[in-house]
Amino acid sequence: MKSKTVVYTSKTCAYCPMVKKYLDRFEVDYEERDIEVGNNHKDSIEASGAFTVPVVVAGDRVVVGYQPGKLRSIFQG
């Protein structure tokens, strides 16, 4: 079973659209969770050691910030 990818974002984040565009470009299926809306997902990302967004969680791998090299290593093999 393929792990679900989750992207934690906020409306004021300058790098969040860049991460989503990168994932869309490579047709990565992901769920976006805005930490400012609904359930407070901020606790979830802080548990991973991150105190900022974007945070991409793919299985047991976590990428904090916009890091194309790390994203490539996860999603392009």
C-alpha positions as CSV (number, residue, x, y, z in Angstrom):
1,M,0.0,0.0,0.0
2,K,1.3,3.4,-1.0
3,S,1.9,5.9,1.9
4,K,-0.3,9.0,1.8
5,T,1.6,12.3,1.3
6,V,0.6,15.2,3.5
7,V,1.6,18.8,2.9
8,Y,1.2,21.2,5.8
9,T,0.8,24.8,4.6
10,S,-0.5,28.2,5.6
11,K,-1.9,31.1,3.6
12,T,0.9,33.4,4.5
13,C,3.7,31.0,3.5
14,A,5.7,32.1,0.4
15,Y,7.2,28.6,-0.2
16,C,4.0,26.6,0.2
17,P,2.8,27.3,-3.4
18,M,6.2,26.3,-4.7
19,V,6.1,23.0,-2.9
20,K,2.6,22.3,-4.2
21,K,3.6,23.3,-7.7
22,Y,6.6,20.9,-7.6
23,L,4.4,18.0,-6.4
24,D,1.7,18.8,-9.0
25,R,4.4,18.8,-11.7
26,F,5.4,15.3,-10.8
27,E,1.8,14.2,-10.3
28,V,2.3,13.4,-6.6
29,D,-1.1,12.7,-4.9
30,Y,-1.1,14.6,-1.7
31,E,-3.5,16.0,1.0
32,E,-3.0,19.6,1.9
33,R,-3.6,20.6,5.5
34,D,-3.7,24.4,6.2
35,I,-2.5,24.8,9.8
36,E,-4.6,28.0,10.2
37,V,-7.9,26.3,9.3
38,G,-10.1,23.8,11.0
39,N,-8.3,21.3,13.2
40,N,-5.1,22.8,14.5
41,H,-2.6,20.7,12.5
42,K,0.2,22.8,14.0
43,D,0.6,20.3,16.8
44,S,1.2,17.5,14.2
45,I,4.0,19.3,12.4
46,E,5.6,20.4,15.6
47,A,5.7,16.8,16.8
48,S,8.0,16.1,13.8
49,G,10.4,18.8,15.0
50,A,9.2,21.4,12.5
51,F,8.1,24.9,13.6
52,T,7.5,26.3,10.1
53,V,5.7,25.4,6.9
54,P,5.7,23.9,4.4
55,V,6.2,20.5,5.7
56,V,5.9,17.5,3.4
57,V,5.3,14.1,5.2
58,A,5.6,11.1,2.9
59,G,5.5,7.9,4.9
60,D,8.3,8.1,7.4
61,R,10.1,10.9,5.5
62,V,9.7,14.6,6.4
63,V,10.9,17.5,4.3
64,V,10.8,21.0,6.0
65,G,10.7,24.0,3.7
66,Y,11.1,24.0,-0.1
67,Q,13.9,21.6,-0.8
68,P,13.7,20.4,-4.4
69,G,16.6,18.0,-4.0
70,K,15.1,16.2,-1.1
71,L,11.6,16.1,-2.7
72,R,13.2,14.7,-5.9
73,S,14.9,11.9,-3.9
74,I,11.6,10.9,-2.4
75,F,9.3,11.2,-5.4
76,Q,11.5,10.5,-8.3
77,G,13.5,7.7,-6.8
